[in-house]
Amino acid sequence: MAPAAPPPQGGPPDRKLTVLLPADVLRQLRTRVAEDDTTMRALVLDALARAGYRVDAAEIRDRRRPESRDGERR
């Protein structure tokens, strides 16, 4: 697995994961990403956290756009 961009606060670098999924599942994921205005990464990390995996809440946020001081994405 190749390292990706370092996560916020200088933690260990992210790693790439490639997964083959049924076409219908991928369509559902893409629909949810669009409905929630988030990223696939954030959606998957949130699902993993809800399933009991340790995921830092700061990692789940959408990293496409910076957050403003009130916590809203700009």
C-alpha positions as CSV (number, residue, x, y, z in Angstrom):
1,M,0.0,0.0,0.0
2,A,1.3,3.4,-0.9
3,P,1.3,6.3,1.6
4,A,-1.0,9.2,0.9
5,A,-1.2,12.7,2.2
6,P,-0.4,13.0,6.0
7,P,-3.5,13.5,8.2
8,P,-4.1,16.6,10.2
9,Q,-1.9,17.3,13.2
10,G,1.1,15.4,11.7
11,G,-0.1,11.9,12.6
12,P,1.0,8.8,10.6
13,P,0.4,9.0,6.9
14,D,-2.8,7.6,5.4
15,R,-2.7,4.4,3.4
16,K,-4.6,3.5,0.2
17,L,-7.2,0.7,0.2
18,T,-8.7,-0.7,-3.0
19,V,-12.0,-2.7,-2.6
20,L,-14.1,-4.4,-5.2
21,L,-17.8,-4.0,-4.3
22,P,-21.1,-5.1,-6.0
23,A,-22.2,-2.3,-8.4
24,D,-25.5,-1.8,-6.5
25,V,-23.6,-1.2,-3.2
26,L,-21.3,1.3,-4.9
27,R,-24.3,3.1,-6.3
28,Q,-25.8,3.3,-2.8
29,L,-22.5,4.7,-1.4
30,R,-22.2,7.3,-4.1
31,T,-25.8,8.3,-3.6
32,R,-25.2,8.7,0.2
33,V,-22.0,10.7,-0.4
34,A,-24.0,13.1,-2.7
35,E,-27.0,13.4,-0.3
36,D,-24.7,14.0,2.7
37,D,-22.3,16.3,0.8
38,T,-19.4,14.4,2.1
39,T,-16.6,12.2,0.8
40,M,-16.4,8.4,0.4
41,R,-13.5,8.5,2.8
42,A,-15.5,10.2,5.5
43,L,-18.5,7.9,4.9
44,V,-16.4,4.8,5.2
45,L,-14.5,6.0,8.3
46,D,-17.8,6.9,10.0
47,A,-19.3,3.5,9.2
48,L,-16.1,1.8,10.6
49,A,-16.4,3.9,13.8
50,R,-20.0,3.0,14.2
51,A,-19.0,-0.7,13.8
52,G,-16.7,-0.4,16.8
53,Y,-13.3,0.4,15.2
54,R,-11.2,3.1,16.8
55,V,-11.3,6.1,14.4
56,D,-10.3,9.5,15.6
57,A,-13.3,11.9,15.1
58,A,-10.9,14.4,13.4
59,E,-10.2,11.8,10.7
60,I,-13.9,11.4,9.8
61,R,-14.4,15.0,8.8
62,D,-14.6,16.0,5.1
63,R,-11.1,17.2,4.2
64,R,-12.1,18.8,0.8
65,R,-12.8,22.2,2.3
66,P,-11.5,23.8,5.5
67,E,-13.9,24.4,8.4
68,S,-14.8,27.9,9.6
69,R,-14.4,28.9,13.2
70,D,-18.1,27.9,13.9
71,G,-17.4,24.3,12.6
72,E,-19.2,24.7,9.3
73,R,-17.5,24.0,6.0
74,R,-16.9,26.9,3.8
